[in-house]
Structures are given as C-alpha cells and as structure tokens.
Amino acid sequence: MDAPPATYLGIMRNVSRTNSKNAKQTGPAQSEAAQKKAKLLESLQLPRDVCMGALRVTLTGSTEAWVENYRGLLEYSEQSILLQGKTCQVRFEGTGLTIDYYTNEDMKISGCIQNVRYL
C-alpha cells in the first residue's frame, strides 16, 4: 500500500489537535467526536493504528513479540510484562521474558510467551 499523501496527514494532525482541545469532554459529545474521527479515517482509508495511536502487537510464534505505539512500561519480570497503550494496557505472560530492544515507539519482547491479555 502506498503512503498516504501529505495533505491527508496534515488533515489528521488538525483533527488530532482539535480533539486534544476537547479531550475533557465526556458523555455523548466525546462519543460523537470519536465517531466523527473514525468516519474520517475510514473515508481516507488510513491505518487506524497510525492515526489513532492504537497499540499494535505482532507475534512471531510463541517466542517473540513486537509492540508498537506503546506509552510506557508498567511492570517487568521474567514472568510478566505490562505495557500501557493509549486506550488500554496489554500484559504478556510466560517464562523467561526479556525486553531485547526498545525505543519510545516500539519494543521487542522475547521468551516463551504463553498469554497476551488486553486490560
């Protein structure tokens, strides 16, 4: 898939800024704003994980996981790794879990991954 034109990205930045100004809204107004943003993303055919900051988890068998768009590391042990996403948390459970690589945007987890739970 080709990269979206820069004008679409500019539109999404403006939508994000507009929504961040209204971030304290609750109830129907917040729901309506989220629905409008989702419809805009759908009409532009842009990936949701990129535009909305959704957590993206890619598993390679049961021994490796790549995590993108995480916000922070909440817990870390050989049996459990808990990460904070924008809208949820994800917990990796298993044995011998290690974080092989990480940046502010992505992370590689290795070990025997037995369970992935979204909280």
C-alpha positions as a printed Julia matrix, in Angstrom:
119×3 Matrix{Float64}:
   0.0     0.0    0.0
   1.36    3.43  -0.92
   1.96    6.01   1.78
  -0.9     8.48   2.19
  -0.39   11.9    0.61
   0.98   14.6    2.89
  -2.33   16.51   2.71
  -4.12   13.62   4.44
  -1.5    13.6    7.19
  -1.98   17.34   7.61
  -5.72   16.79   7.97
  -5.14   14.12  10.61
  -2.81   16.41  12.56
  -5.53   19.07  12.58
  -8.14   16.53  13.68
  -5.82   15.37  16.47
  -5.26   18.96  17.62
  -8.98   19.66  17.56
  -9.72   16.52  19.54
  -6.97   17.24  22.06
  -8.58   20.63  22.77
 -11.83   18.82  23.51
 -10.19   15.97  25.43
 -12.03   16.79  28.67
 -15.43   16.23  27.09
 -17.45   13.37  28.48
 -20.63   11.59  27.57
 -22.36   11.97  24.2
 -20.1    14.81  22.97
 -16.99   12.68  23.45
 -18.63    9.71  21.74
 -19.74   11.88  18.83
 -16.23   13.28  18.35
 -14.75    9.77  18.35
 -17.31    8.62  15.8
 -16.55   11.56  13.52
 -12.82   10.83  13.68
 -13.42    7.14  12.95
 -15.59    8.01   9.92
 -12.93   10.38   8.62
 -10.23    7.71   8.97
 -12.42    5.19   7.2
 -13.15    7.56   4.32
  -9.45    8.38   3.88
  -8.53    4.68   4.14
  -5.68    5.4    6.55
  -4.49    2.74   9.01
  -6.14    3.17  12.42
  -3.03    2.23  14.39
  -1.06    5.09  12.83
  -3.73    7.79  13.04
  -5.33    6.98  16.37
  -2.24    5.77  18.22
  -3.64    2.27  18.69
  -1.38   -0.35  20.22
  -0.04   -2.77  17.6
   1.2    -6.22  18.67
   2.86   -8.59  16.2
   3.59  -12.13  17.41
   6.09  -14.47  15.79
   5.11  -17.88  17.09
   5.18  -18.01  20.86
   8.74  -16.76  21.28
   8.76  -13.19  20.01
   6.51  -10.12  20.1
   6.93   -6.67  18.55
   4.9    -3.91  20.19
   4.38   -0.51  18.55
   2.71    2.67  19.81
   3.03    1.81  23.5
   3.07    4.66  26.03
   5.06    3.14  28.87
   6.33    0.11  30.74
   4.33   -0.51  33.93
   5.69   -3.89  35.13
   8.61   -6.05  34.11
   9.64   -9.51  35.35
  10.64  -12.81  33.76
   7.02  -13.99  34.08
   5.08  -10.83  33.15
   5.46   -7.59  31.18
   2.72   -4.96  31.44
   2.62   -2.11  28.91
   0.42    0.98  28.77
  -1.16    1.89  25.43
  -3.16    4.98  24.59
  -6.52    3.38  25.37
  -5.65    0.08  27.05
  -2.99   -1.98  28.75
  -1.51   -5.23  27.46
   0.11   -7.93  29.59
   2.47  -10.59  28.25
   2.74  -13.67  30.46
   5.15  -16.56  30.14
   8.59  -17.73  31.19
  11.99  -16.19  30.57
  10.52  -12.97  29.19
  13.06  -10.32  28.25
  12.94   -6.97  26.5
  15.56   -7.28  23.77
  15.06   -3.86  22.22
  13.04   -0.74  22.91
  12.64    2.88  21.82
   9.95    5.45  22.61
   7.79    3.92  19.85
   8.43    0.18  19.68
   9.7    -2.79  21.65
  10.75   -6.41  21.07
   9.87   -8.99  23.72
  11.4   -12.49  23.66
  10.87  -15.63  25.72
   8.2   -18.29  25.99
   5.02  -16.21  25.6
   2.07  -18.17  26.94
  -0.6   -15.49  27.18
  -1.34  -11.98  25.86
  -4.13  -10.11  27.65
  -5.64   -6.75  26.87
  -6.83   -4.95  30.0
